[in-house]
């Protein structure tokens, strides 16, 4: 029970920090809603850990609810890393395009100066 209280307190700190970031407009509405939902689901999972244990036993799994939640967390982390990698690749492509356009524009300006 003490572990659950500590975990909920830590998540409450994360939610408080999330709200501060939203007020400072450092994250957009969609990010705020995603992370708020994520942390609230975390609190629900912590509160109902015994019911999750029972459900897993009923479904025939040998692990405990906390193990199941850890597996889900690892899967979520891998997904977020994959999504970050895709976003970085997209930004890299866009940066290359922008750099190329700037270089071409500078080359045109240099040619125009030479012709004058």
KOLLOZA-185486 format. One record per residue: chain; x, y, z of N, C-alpha, C, O, CB in turn; residue in three letters. Coordinates in pm, whole numbers, plus 50000, padded with zeros to 5 digits. Glycine has a CB too. Layout:
BEGIN
+-------+-------+-------+-------+-------+-------+-------+-------+-------+-------+-------+-------+-------+-------+-------+-------+------+
! kette !  n_xx !  n_yy !  n_zz ! ca_xx ! ca_yy ! ca_zz !  c_xx !  c_yy !  c_zz !  o_xx !  o_yy !  o_zz ! cb_xx ! cb_yy ! cb_zz ! rest !
+-------+-------+-------+-------+-------+-------+-------+-------+-------+-------+-------+-------+-------+-------+-------+-------+------+
!     A !     X !     Y !     Z !     X !     Y !     Z !     X !     Y !     Z !     X !     Y !     Z !     X !     Y !     Z !  ALA !
...
+-------+-------+-------+-------+-------+-------+-------+-------+-------+-------+-------+-------+-------+-------+-------+-------+------+
END
This chain:
BEGIN
+-------+-------+-------+-------+-------+-------+-------+-------+-------+-------+-------+-------+-------+-------+-------+-------+------+
! kette !  n_xx !  n_yy !  n_zz ! ca_xx ! ca_yy ! ca_zz !  c_xx !  c_yy !  c_zz !  o_xx !  o_yy !  o_zz ! cb_xx ! cb_yy ! cb_zz ! rest !
+-------+-------+-------+-------+-------+-------+-------+-------+-------+-------+-------+-------+-------+-------+-------+-------+------+
!     A ! 50083 ! 49880 ! 50000 ! 50000 ! 50000 ! 50000 ! 50087 ! 50126 ! 50000 ! 50055 ! 50223 ! 49931 ! 49906 ! 50000 ! 50122 !  UNK !
!     A ! 50195 ! 50126 ! 50076 ! 50284 ! 50241 ! 50081 ! 50346 ! 50267 ! 49943 ! 50362 ! 50381 ! 49902 ! 50394 ! 50219 ! 50186 !  UNK !
!     A ! 50381 ! 50157 ! 49874 ! 50439 ! 50172 ! 49740 ! 50340 ! 50238 ! 49645 ! 50378 ! 50322 ! 49563 ! 50482 ! 50036 ! 49684 !  UNK !
!     A ! 50213 ! 50201 ! 49656 ! 50111 ! 50261 ! 49571 ! 50097 ! 50410 ! 49600 ! 50085 ! 50490 ! 49507 ! 49976 ! 50191 ! 49591 !  UNK !
!     A ! 50099 ! 50446 ! 49725 ! 50087 ! 50588 ! 49763 ! 50206 ! 50668 ! 49710 ! 50190 ! 50777 ! 49657 ! 50076 ! 50603 ! 49918 !  UNK !
!     A ! 50325 ! 50612 ! 49725 ! 50445 ! 50680 ! 49675 ! 50438 ! 50695 ! 49523 ! 50469 ! 50802 ! 49469 ! 50573 ! 50602 ! 49715 !  UNK !
!     A ! 50397 ! 50589 ! 49452 ! 50387 ! 50593 ! 49306 ! 50284 ! 50697 ! 49262 ! 50309 ! 50773 ! 49169 ! 50350 ! 50455 ! 49251 !  UNK !
!     A ! 50170 ! 50701 ! 49328 ! 50066 ! 50799 ! 49293 ! 50115 ! 50940 ! 49321 ! 50087 ! 51032 ! 49243 ! 49936 ! 50771 ! 49373 !  UNK !
!     A ! 50187 ! 50959 ! 49430 ! 50243 ! 51091 ! 49462 ! 50342 ! 51135 ! 49353 ! 50340 ! 51251 ! 49310 ! 50314 ! 51088 ! 49600 !  UNK !
!     A ! 50427 ! 51045 ! 49309 ! 50524 ! 51078 ! 49203 ! 50452 ! 51112 ! 49073 ! 50489 ! 51208 ! 49004 ! 50622 ! 50960 ! 49179 !  UNK !
!     A ! 50349 ! 51035 ! 49039 ! 50273 ! 51065 ! 48918 ! 50203 ! 51199 ! 48931 ! 50193 ! 51274 ! 48834 ! 50170 ! 50955 ! 48889 !  UNK !
!     A ! 50152 ! 51230 ! 49051 ! 50089 ! 51361 ! 49073 ! 50189 ! 51474 ! 49049 ! 50153 ! 51579 ! 48996 ! 50031 ! 51370 ! 49217 !  UNK !
!     A ! 50315 ! 51453 ! 49089 ! 50419 ! 51553 ! 49060 ! 50440 ! 51568 ! 48910 ! 50457 ! 51679 ! 48860 ! 50551 ! 51515 ! 49129 !  UNK !
!     A ! 50440 ! 51456 ! 48838 ! 50455 ! 51461 ! 48692 ! 50338 ! 51538 ! 48629 ! 50358 ! 51617 ! 48537 ! 50464 ! 51319 ! 48633 !  UNK !
!     A ! 50218 ! 51512 ! 48678 ! 50099 ! 51581 ! 48624 ! 50108 ! 51730 ! 48655 ! 50075 ! 51813 ! 48570 ! 49968 ! 51522 ! 48683 !  UNK !
!     A ! 50151 ! 51765 ! 48775 ! 50167 ! 51906 ! 48812 ! 50268 ! 51974 ! 48719 ! 50244 ! 52085 ! 48670 ! 50212 ! 51920 ! 48959 !  UNK !
!     A ! 50379 ! 51906 ! 48694 ! 50482 ! 51959 ! 48603 ! 50427 ! 51973 ! 48461 ! 50457 ! 52069 ! 48391 ! 50607 ! 51867 ! 48602 !  UNK !
!     A ! 50346 ! 51877 ! 48421 ! 50283 ! 51880 ! 48289 ! 50192 ! 52002 ! 48276 ! 50191 ! 52070 ! 48173 ! 50204 ! 51750 ! 48264 !  UNK !
!     A ! 50115 ! 52029 ! 48380 ! 50025 ! 52145 ! 48380 ! 50106 ! 52274 ! 48371 ! 50068 ! 52367 ! 48300 ! 49936 ! 52146 ! 48506 !  UNK !
!     A ! 50218 ! 52280 ! 48443 ! 50304 ! 52400 ! 48435 ! 50359 ! 52418 ! 48294 ! 50365 ! 52530 ! 48243 ! 50421 ! 52389 ! 48536 !  UNK !
!     A ! 50400 ! 52309 ! 48231 ! 50452 ! 52318 ! 48094 ! 50343 ! 52367 ! 47998 ! 50372 ! 52444 ! 47905 ! 50506 ! 52181 ! 48047 !  UNK !
!     A ! 50220 ! 52324 ! 48020 ! 50109 ! 52368 ! 47935 ! 50082 ! 52517 ! 47957 ! 50057 ! 52590 ! 47861 ! 49981 ! 52285 ! 47965 !  UNK !
!     A ! 50087 ! 52562 ! 48083 ! 50063 ! 52703 ! 48112 ! 50170 ! 52792 ! 48049 ! 50141 ! 52902 ! 48004 ! 50058 ! 52726 ! 48262 !  UNK !
!     A ! 50295 ! 52743 ! 48046 ! 50404 ! 52817 ! 47985 ! 50406 ! 52802 ! 47833 ! 50492 ! 52858 ! 47765 ! 50538 ! 52772 ! 48042 !  UNK !
!     A ! 50310 ! 52726 ! 47781 ! 50296 ! 52700 ! 47637 ! 50420 ! 52634 ! 47578 ! 50458 ! 52662 ! 47464 ! 50266 ! 52829 ! 47564 !  UNK !
!     A ! 50483 ! 52545 ! 47656 ! 50598 ! 52471 ! 47606 ! 50556 ! 52342 ! 47537 ! 50634 ! 52281 ! 47464 ! 50694 ! 52439 ! 47721 !  UNK !
!     A ! 50431 ! 52300 ! 47559 ! 50376 ! 52185 ! 47489 ! 50240 ! 52224 ! 47434 ! 50172 ! 52311 ! 47489 ! 50364 ! 52061 ! 47583 !  UNK !
!     A ! 50200 ! 52159 ! 47325 ! 50071 ! 52193 ! 47266 ! 49959 ! 52111 ! 47330 ! 49984 ! 52027 ! 47416 ! 50073 ! 52170 ! 47114 !  UNK !
!     A ! 49837 ! 52138 ! 47289 ! 49719 ! 52075 ! 47349 ! 49721 ! 51924 ! 47332 ! 49692 ! 51851 ! 47426 ! 49592 ! 52133 ! 47287 !  UNK !
!     A ! 49757 ! 51876 ! 47213 ! 49757 ! 51732 ! 47187 ! 49859 ! 51660 ! 47274 ! 49831 ! 51553 ! 47328 ! 49785 ! 51704 ! 47040 !  UNK !
!     A ! 49979 ! 51717 ! 47287 ! 50081 ! 51657 ! 47373 ! 50033 ! 51654 ! 47519 ! 50050 ! 51555 ! 47589 ! 50213 ! 51735 ! 47363 !  UNK !
!     A ! 49972 ! 51765 ! 47561 ! 49921 ! 51773 ! 47697 ! 49818 ! 51664 ! 47723 ! 49824 ! 51595 ! 47824 ! 49860 ! 51911 ! 47723 !  UNK !
!     A ! 49722 ! 51650 ! 47631 ! 49618 ! 51549 ! 47649 ! 49676 ! 51408 ! 47646 ! 49632 ! 51322 ! 47723 ! 49512 ! 51563 ! 47541 !  UNK !
!     A ! 49773 ! 51383 ! 47559 ! 49835 ! 51251 ! 47552 ! 49901 ! 51215 ! 47684 ! 49876 ! 51108 ! 47739 ! 49938 ! 51246 ! 47438 !  UNK !
!     A ! 49986 ! 51306 ! 47735 ! 50059 ! 51277 ! 47858 ! 49968 ! 51275 ! 47980 ! 49989 ! 51198 ! 48073 ! 50169 ! 51377 ! 47878 !  UNK !
!     A ! 49867 ! 51360 ! 47980 ! 49772 ! 51359 ! 48092 ! 49698 ! 51225 ! 48095 ! 49683 ! 51166 ! 48201 ! 49671 ! 51476 ! 48079 !  UNK !
!     A ! 49653 ! 51178 ! 47980 ! 49586 ! 51048 ! 47971 ! 49681 ! 50937 ! 48014 ! 49642 ! 50846 ! 48088 ! 49537 ! 51023 ! 47827 !  UNK !
!     A ! 49806 ! 50943 ! 47968 ! 49905 ! 50843 ! 48003 ! 49924 ! 50833 ! 48154 ! 49920 ! 50724 ! 48210 ! 50039 ! 50875 ! 47936 !  UNK !
!     A ! 49943 ! 50948 ! 48220 ! 49966 ! 50947 ! 48364 ! 49841 ! 50910 ! 48442 ! 49850 ! 50843 ! 48544 ! 50016 ! 51083 ! 48409 !  UNK !
!     A ! 49724 ! 50952 ! 48395 ! 49600 ! 50913 ! 48464 ! 49576 ! 50763 ! 48452 ! 49530 ! 50700 ! 48548 ! 49480 ! 50990 ! 48405 !  UNK !
!     A ! 49607 ! 50705 ! 48336 ! 49597 ! 50559 ! 48322 ! 49696 ! 50489 ! 48413 ! 49668 ! 50381 ! 48466 ! 49622 ! 50518 ! 48175 !  UNK !
!     A ! 49812 ! 50550 ! 48433 ! 49909 ! 50496 ! 48527 ! 49854 ! 50492 ! 48669 ! 49871 ! 50393 ! 48740 ! 50037 ! 50577 ! 48524 !  UNK !
!     A ! 49787 ! 50598 ! 48709 ! 49726 ! 50602 ! 48842 ! 49618 ! 50495 ! 48854 ! 49611 ! 50424 ! 48954 ! 49666 ! 50741 ! 48872 !  UNK !
!     A ! 49534 ! 50483 ! 48751 ! 49428 ! 50381 ! 48753 ! 49489 ! 50242 ! 48764 ! 49441 ! 50158 ! 48840 ! 49340 ! 50391 ! 48627 !  UNK !
!     A ! 49596 ! 50216 ! 48687 ! 49662 ! 50085 ! 48692 ! 49719 ! 50057 ! 48831 ! 49711 ! 49945 ! 48879 ! 49773 ! 50077 ! 48587 !  UNK !
!     A ! 49775 ! 50159 ! 48894 ! 49832 ! 50141 ! 49029 ! 49720 ! 50113 ! 49130 ! 49735 ! 50027 ! 49217 ! 49913 ! 50266 ! 49071 !  UNK !
!     A ! 49611 ! 50184 ! 49119 ! 49500 ! 50165 ! 49213 ! 49438 ! 50026 ! 49197 ! 49403 ! 49962 ! 49296 ! 49393 ! 50274 ! 49192 !  UNK !
!     A ! 49425 ! 49980 ! 49073 ! 49358 ! 49852 ! 49048 ! 49456 ! 49739 ! 49018 ! 49424 ! 49649 ! 48940 ! 49261 ! 49866 ! 48932 !  UNK !
!     A ! 49575 ! 49742 ! 49078 ! 49676 ! 49640 ! 49050 ! 49629 ! 49500 ! 49090 ! 49659 ! 49402 ! 49022 ! 49806 ! 49675 ! 49122 !  UNK !
!     A ! 49556 ! 49489 ! 49200 ! 49506 ! 49358 ! 49244 ! 49404 ! 49301 ! 49143 ! 49403 ! 49181 ! 49116 ! 49440 ! 49369 ! 49385 !  UNK !
!     A ! 49319 ! 49388 ! 49090 ! 49222 ! 49343 ! 48991 ! 49293 ! 49301 ! 48861 ! 49251 ! 49206 ! 48794 ! 49120 ! 49454 ! 48962 !  UNK !
!     A ! 49401 ! 49371 ! 48828 ! 49479 ! 49333 ! 48710 ! 49543 ! 49196 ! 48733 ! 49547 ! 49113 ! 48642 ! 49589 ! 49439 ! 48678 !  UNK !
!     A ! 49593 ! 49172 ! 48854 ! 49647 ! 49040 ! 48890 ! 49541 ! 48933 ! 48870 ! 49567 ! 48829 ! 48809 ! 49697 ! 49039 ! 49036 !  UNK !
!     A ! 49422 ! 48959 ! 48921 ! 49312 ! 48861 ! 48908 ! 49277 ! 48836 ! 48763 ! 49255 ! 48722 ! 48723 ! 49189 ! 48908 ! 48984 !  UNK !
!     A ! 49271 ! 48941 ! 48685 ! 49238 ! 48927 ! 48543 ! 49344 ! 48844 ! 48470 ! 49310 ! 48758 ! 48388 ! 49226 ! 49065 ! 48477 !  UNK !
!     A ! 49470 ! 48869 ! 48500 ! 49577 ! 48792 ! 48436 ! 49571 ! 48645 ! 48473 ! 49594 ! 48558 ! 48388 ! 49712 ! 48850 ! 48473 !  UNK !
!     A ! 49541 ! 48616 ! 48599 ! 49527 ! 48476 ! 48642 ! 49408 ! 48412 ! 48570 ! 49417 ! 48298 ! 48525 ! 49508 ! 48467 ! 48797 !  UNK !
!     A ! 49299 ! 48485 ! 48559 ! 49180 ! 48435 ! 48490 ! 49211 ! 48406 ! 48343 ! 49162 ! 48308 ! 48287 ! 49064 ! 48537 ! 48500 !  UNK !
!     A ! 49293 ! 48490 ! 48281 ! 49328 ! 48471 ! 48140 ! 49435 ! 48364 ! 48121 ! 49466 ! 48327 ! 48008 ! 49375 ! 48602 ! 48081 !  UNK !
!     A ! 49492 ! 48316 ! 48230 ! 49588 ! 48208 ! 48220 ! 49733 ! 48250 ! 48214 ! 49820 ! 48167 ! 48185 ! 49557 ! 48127 ! 48102 !  UNK !
!     A ! 49762 ! 48376 ! 48241 ! 49900 ! 48422 ! 48243 ! 49961 ! 48394 ! 48380 ! 49892 ! 48400 ! 48483 ! 49909 ! 48575 ! 48208 !  UNK !
!     A ! 50091 ! 48364 ! 48380 ! 50154 ! 48330 ! 48507 ! 50215 ! 48450 ! 48578 ! 50247 ! 48442 ! 48697 ! 50260 ! 48226 ! 48484 !  UNK !
!     A ! 50231 ! 48562 ! 48508 ! 50294 ! 48679 ! 48567 ! 50198 ! 48758 ! 48654 ! 50077 ! 48737 ! 48652 ! 50348 ! 48768 ! 48458 !  UNK !
!     A ! 50255 ! 48848 ! 48731 ! 50173 ! 48935 ! 48815 ! 50134 ! 49060 ! 48737 ! 50185 ! 49086 ! 48628 ! 50247 ! 48973 ! 48946 !  UNK !
!     A ! 50044 ! 49136 ! 48795 ! 49997 ! 49258 ! 48730 ! 50107 ! 49359 ! 48710 ! 50111 ! 49428 ! 48608 ! 49886 ! 49320 ! 48810 !  UNK !
!     A ! 50197 ! 49369 ! 48808 ! 50305 ! 49466 ! 48796 ! 50399 ! 49429 ! 48682 ! 50448 ! 49517 ! 48610 ! 50384 ! 49476 ! 48928 !  UNK !
!     A ! 50424 ! 49298 ! 48663 ! 50506 ! 49255 ! 48549 ! 50439 ! 49290 ! 48418 ! 50504 ! 49338 ! 48325 ! 50533 ! 49103 ! 48556 !  UNK !
!     A ! 50309 ! 49267 ! 48411 ! 50234 ! 49300 ! 48291 ! 50244 ! 49450 ! 48261 ! 50265 ! 49489 ! 48146 ! 50087 ! 49259 ! 48306 !  UNK !
!     A ! 50229 ! 49533 ! 48363 ! 50238 ! 49678 ! 48344 ! 50379 ! 49718 ! 48299 ! 50394 ! 49809 ! 48218 ! 50200 ! 49751 ! 48473 !  UNK !
!     A ! 50480 ! 49652 ! 48353 ! 50617 ! 49681 ! 48310 ! 50637 ! 49643 ! 48163 ! 50703 ! 49716 ! 48089 ! 50719 ! 49605 ! 48398 !  UNK !
!     A ! 50582 ! 49530 ! 48122 ! 50591 ! 49490 ! 47981 ! 50523 ! 49594 ! 47892 ! 50576 ! 49632 ! 47787 ! 50526 ! 49351 ! 47959 !  UNK !
!     A ! 50406 ! 49639 ! 47935 ! 50337 ! 49743 ! 47859 ! 50419 ! 49872 ! 47852 ! 50425 ! 49937 ! 47748 ! 50200 ! 49772 ! 47920 !  UNK !
!     A ! 50483 ! 49908 ! 47963 ! 50565 ! 50029 ! 47966 ! 50683 ! 50017 ! 47871 ! 50717 ! 50112 ! 47801 ! 50614 ! 50057 ! 48109 !  UNK !
!     A ! 50747 ! 49901 ! 47869 ! 50860 ! 49880 ! 47777 ! 50813 ! 49890 ! 47632 ! 50879 ! 49950 ! 47548 ! 50928 ! 49743 ! 47804 !  UNK !
!     A ! 50698 ! 49829 ! 47603 ! 50644 ! 49839 ! 47467 ! 50613 ! 49984 ! 47431 ! 50641 ! 50028 ! 47319 ! 50516 ! 49753 ! 47454 !  UNK !
!     A ! 50556 ! 50058 ! 47524 ! 50527 ! 50199 ! 47498 ! 50655 ! 50278 ! 47474 ! 50659 ! 50364 ! 47386 ! 50448 ! 50261 ! 47617 !  UNK !
!     A ! 50760 ! 50249 ! 47551 ! 50888 ! 50317 ! 47531 ! 50947 ! 50287 ! 47394 ! 50997 ! 50377 ! 47326 ! 50987 ! 50277 ! 47641 !  UNK !
!     A ! 50942 ! 50160 ! 47354 ! 50992 ! 50126 ! 47221 ! 50913 ! 50198 ! 47111 ! 50971 ! 50246 ! 47014 ! 50986 ! 49974 ! 47199 !  UNK !
!     A ! 50782 ! 50205 ! 47128 ! 50700 ! 50276 ! 47030 ! 50739 ! 50424 ! 47024 ! 50754 ! 50481 ! 46916 ! 50551 ! 50262 ! 47063 !  UNK !
!     A ! 50756 ! 50486 ! 47141 ! 50791 ! 50628 ! 47144 ! 50930 ! 50652 ! 47085 ! 50953 ! 50754 ! 47019 ! 50785 ! 50682 ! 47288 !  UNK !
!     A ! 51023 ! 50561 ! 47109 ! 51157 ! 50574 ! 47049 ! 51146 ! 50562 ! 46897 ! 51210 ! 50638 ! 46824 ! 51253 ! 50466 ! 47105 !  UNK !
!     A ! 51066 ! 50467 ! 46849 ! 51046 ! 50451 ! 46706 ! 50986 ! 50577 ! 46645 ! 51030 ! 50624 ! 46540 ! 50956 ! 50330 ! 46677 !  UNK !
!     A ! 50884 ! 50632 ! 46712 ! 50820 ! 50755 ! 46664 ! 50920 ! 50871 ! 46663 ! 50921 ! 50950 ! 46568 ! 50698 ! 50790 ! 46752 !  UNK !
!     A ! 51002 ! 50882 ! 46766 ! 51105 ! 50986 ! 46771 ! 51204 ! 50972 ! 46656 ! 51244 ! 51070 ! 46595 ! 51179 ! 50982 ! 46904 !  UNK !
!     A ! 51242 ! 50848 ! 46627 ! 51336 ! 50822 ! 46518 ! 51277 ! 50866 ! 46385 ! 51346 ! 50926 ! 46303 ! 51373 ! 50674 ! 46513 !  UNK !
!     A ! 51148 ! 50837 ! 46364 ! 51083 ! 50880 ! 46240 ! 51077 ! 51032 ! 46231 ! 51101 ! 51090 ! 46125 ! 50941 ! 50822 ! 46231 !  UNK !
!     A ! 51046 ! 51097 ! 46343 ! 51042 ! 51244 ! 46344 ! 51179 ! 51304 ! 46316 ! 51190 ! 51403 ! 46244 ! 50989 ! 51294 ! 46479 !  UNK !
!     A ! 51284 ! 51245 ! 46373 ! 51420 ! 51294 ! 46349 ! 51460 ! 51276 ! 46203 ! 51524 ! 51364 ! 46145 ! 51520 ! 51222 ! 46439 !  UNK !
!     A ! 51423 ! 51164 ! 46143 ! 51454 ! 51141 ! 46002 ! 51382 ! 51243 ! 45915 ! 51439 ! 51294 ! 45818 ! 51415 ! 50997 ! 45960 !  UNK !
!     A ! 51258 ! 51273 ! 45949 ! 51181 ! 51373 ! 45874 ! 51245 ! 51512 ! 45888 ! 51256 ! 51585 ! 45791 ! 51034 ! 51377 ! 45923 !  UNK !
!     A ! 51287 ! 51546 ! 46010 ! 51352 ! 51675 ! 46032 ! 51484 ! 51683 ! 45957 ! 51520 ! 51788 ! 45903 ! 51375 ! 51700 ! 46182 !  UNK !
!     A ! 51557 ! 51573 ! 45952 ! 51684 ! 51569 ! 45880 ! 51661 ! 51593 ! 45731 ! 51735 ! 51668 ! 45667 ! 51755 ! 51433 ! 45902 !  UNK !
!     A ! 51558 ! 51529 ! 45676 ! 51525 ! 51549 ! 45535 ! 51486 ! 51694 ! 45508 ! 51531 ! 51754 ! 45411 ! 51410 ! 51455 ! 45493 !  UNK !
!     A ! 51403 ! 51750 ! 45595 ! 51362 ! 51890 ! 45579 ! 51480 ! 51986 ! 45591 ! 51489 ! 52083 ! 45516 ! 51255 ! 51927 ! 45683 !  UNK !
!     A ! 51570 ! 51959 ! 45683 ! 51688 ! 52042 ! 45700 ! 51777 ! 52037 ! 45576 ! 51832 ! 52139 ! 45534 ! 51767 ! 51999 ! 45823 !  UNK !
!     A ! 51790 ! 51919 ! 45520 ! 51869 ! 51905 ! 45396 ! 51807 ! 51987 ! 45283 ! 51878 ! 52055 ! 45209 ! 51880 ! 51757 ! 45356 !  UNK !
!     A ! 51675 ! 51980 ! 45270 ! 51606 ! 52056 ! 45165 ! 51626 ! 52206 ! 45185 ! 51655 ! 52279 ! 45090 ! 51456 ! 52022 ! 45165 !  UNK !
!     A ! 51610 ! 52252 ! 45308 ! 51626 ! 52395 ! 45338 ! 51769 ! 52440 ! 45309 ! 51790 ! 52545 ! 45249 ! 51589 ! 52424 ! 45485 !  UNK !
!     A ! 51866 ! 52361 ! 45351 ! 52007 ! 52394 ! 45327 ! 52036 ! 52402 ! 45178 ! 52106 ! 52492 ! 45132 ! 52099 ! 52292 ! 45393 !  UNK !
!     A ! 51982 ! 52308 ! 45104 ! 52001 ! 52306 ! 44959 ! 51942 ! 52432 ! 44895 ! 52004 ! 52494 ! 44809 ! 51938 ! 52180 ! 44898 !  UNK !
!     A ! 51821 ! 52469 ! 44938 ! 51757 ! 52589 ! 44882 ! 51836 ! 52715 ! 44915 ! 51851 ! 52803 ! 44830 ! 51614 ! 52602 ! 44936 !  UNK !
!     A ! 51887 ! 52725 ! 45036 ! 51967 ! 52841 ! 45074 ! 52093 ! 52848 ! 44991 ! 52133 ! 52955 ! 44945 ! 52001 ! 52837 ! 45224 !  UNK !
!     A ! 52157 ! 52733 ! 44972 ! 52280 ! 52730 ! 44892 ! 52252 ! 52770 ! 44748 ! 52330 ! 52844 ! 44688 ! 52343 ! 52590 ! 44896 !  UNK !
!     A ! 52142 ! 52722 ! 44692 ! 52107 ! 52758 ! 44554 ! 52076 ! 52907 ! 44543 ! 52116 ! 52972 ! 44446 ! 51987 ! 52676 ! 44506 !  UNK !
!     A ! 52006 ! 52963 ! 44642 ! 51975 ! 53106 ! 44641 ! 52103 ! 53190 ! 44653 ! 52116 ! 53293 ! 44586 ! 51878 ! 53141 ! 44755 !  UNK !
!     A ! 52195 ! 53148 ! 44736 ! 52321 ! 53221 ! 44750 ! 52402 ! 53213 ! 44620 ! 52466 ! 53310 ! 44581 ! 52403 ! 53165 ! 44867 !  UNK !
!     A ! 52398 ! 53099 ! 44556 ! 52470 ! 53084 ! 44429 ! 52411 ! 53177 ! 44323 ! 52486 ! 53239 ! 44247 ! 52464 ! 52938 ! 44380 !  UNK !
!     A ! 52278 ! 53187 ! 44318 ! 52214 ! 53279 ! 44223 ! 52254 ! 53423 ! 44252 ! 52283 ! 53499 ! 44161 ! 52061 ! 53264 ! 44229 !  UNK !
!     A ! 52254 ! 53459 ! 44381 ! 52292 ! 53596 ! 44419 ! 52436 ! 53625 ! 44379 ! 52466 ! 53734 ! 44331 ! 52274 ! 53618 ! 44569 !  UNK !
!     A ! 52525 ! 53530 ! 44399 ! 52665 ! 53548 ! 44361 ! 52679 ! 53564 ! 44210 ! 52758 ! 53647 ! 44165 ! 52749 ! 53431 ! 44410 !  UNK !
!     A ! 52607 ! 53487 ! 44132 ! 52611 ! 53499 ! 43985 ! 52560 ! 53635 ! 43940 ! 52617 ! 53697 ! 43851 ! 52528 ! 53387 ! 43918 !  UNK !
!     A ! 52451 ! 53680 ! 44005 ! 52395 ! 53811 ! 43969 ! 52494 ! 53923 ! 44002 ! 52504 ! 54020 ! 43927 ! 52261 ! 53835 ! 44043 !  UNK !
!     A ! 52565 ! 53912 ! 44110 ! 52664 ! 54013 ! 44147 ! 52779 ! 54014 ! 44049 ! 52829 ! 54121 ! 44013 ! 52716 ! 53989 ! 44287 !  UNK !
!     A ! 52821 ! 53896 ! 44003 ! 52931 ! 53887 ! 43908 ! 52892 ! 53945 ! 43772 ! 52975 ! 54006 ! 43704 ! 52974 ! 53742 ! 43893 !  UNK !
!     A ! 52768 ! 53926 ! 43733 ! 52721 ! 53977 ! 43604 ! 52706 ! 54129 ! 43604 ! 52712 ! 54191 ! 43498 ! 52587 ! 53913 ! 43568 !  UNK !
!     A ! 52688 ! 54188 ! 43718 ! 52671 ! 54333 ! 43725 ! 52800 ! 54398 ! 43719 ! 52808 ! 54521 ! 43722 ! 52598 ! 54376 ! 43848 !  UNK !
+-------+-------+-------+-------+-------+-------+-------+-------+-------+-------+-------+-------+-------+-------+-------+-------+------+
END
